[in-house]
Amino acid sequence: MAKSKIVKANKKIAEKVTKGYKAIENSVTSSFKKMSDSVVKSYTKIEDKFVDQYLTKDGETIEDAKARLKKEEQMKKEEQAQKIADSIRR
């Protein structure tokens, strides 16, 4: 009988501790997610402003400029890869 009371008490303690840790974990995780979302949103605003001010061409939207820049970057990477492949073949 003494063992069963100790086991029951231990089980209750374990459940409460687990519940407490879960609450802390959820709080920390949610705070981190909010902070992370805020940082990403701020970065995106800065990036958009930079692209708008320095990298867009006349009449081009920010999204169009980003797409054009991404395409240009991909083309440069492909050209570099081609140059490397050509130099290896020689």
C-alpha positions in Angstrom: 0.0 0.0 0.0 2.8 2.4 0.8 4.4 1.8 -2.6 1.2 2.5 -4.4 0.8 5.9 -2.6 4.4 6.8 -3.5 3.9 5.7 -7.1 0.7 7.8 -7.4 2.3 10.8 -5.8 5.3 10.5 -8.1 3.1 10.2 -11.1 1.2 13.4 -10.1 4.5 15.3 -9.7 5.8 14.0 -13.0 2.6 15.1 -14.8 2.7 18.6 -13.2 6.4 19.1 -14.0 5.8 17.9 -17.6 2.8 20.3 -17.9 4.9 23.2 -16.6 7.8 22.5 -19.0 5.3 22.2 -21.9 3.9 25.6 -21.0 7.4 27.2 -20.9 8.3 25.5 -24.1 5.2 26.7 -25.9 5.8 30.3 -24.6 9.4 30.4 -25.7 8.6 28.8 -29.1 5.8 31.3 -29.8 8.0 34.2 -28.7 10.8 33.1 -31.0 8.4 32.7 -33.9 7.0 36.2 -33.4 10.5 37.7 -33.2 11.6 35.7 -36.3 8.6 36.8 -38.3 9.3 40.4 -37.3 12.9 40.2 -38.4 12.0 38.7 -41.7 9.3 41.3 -42.3 11.7 44.1 -41.5 14.4 42.6 -43.8 11.9 42.3 -46.6 10.9 45.9 -46.3 14.6 47.0 -46.4 15.3 44.7 -49.3 12.3 46.1 -51.3 13.3 49.7 -50.6 16.8 49.0 -51.8 15.7 47.2 -54.9 13.1 50.0 -55.6 15.7 52.8 -55.2 18.8 51.3 -56.8 17.9 48.3 -59.0 14.6 48.9 -60.8 14.6 50.1 -64.3 12.0 52.7 -65.6 8.5 51.4 -65.2 9.6 48.1 -63.6 8.0 46.9 -60.4 9.9 45.7 -57.4 8.8 42.1 -58.1 9.8 42.4 -61.7 13.2 43.7 -60.8 13.7 40.9 -58.3 12.7 38.3 -60.9 15.1 39.9 -63.4 17.9 39.9 -61.0 17.4 36.3 -60.0 17.3 35.3 -63.7 20.5 37.3 -64.3 22.2 35.6 -61.4 21.2 32.2 -62.6 22.5 33.0 -66.1 25.9 34.1 -64.6 26.1 30.9 -62.6 25.4 28.8 -65.7 28.0 30.8 -67.7 30.6 30.2 -64.9 29.7 26.5 -64.8 30.1 26.3 -68.6 33.5 28.1 -68.4 34.7 25.6 -65.8 33.4 22.7 -67.8 35.2 24.0 -70.9 38.4 24.6 -69.0 38.4 21.0 -67.7 37.8 19.5 -71.1 40.9 21.3 -72.5 
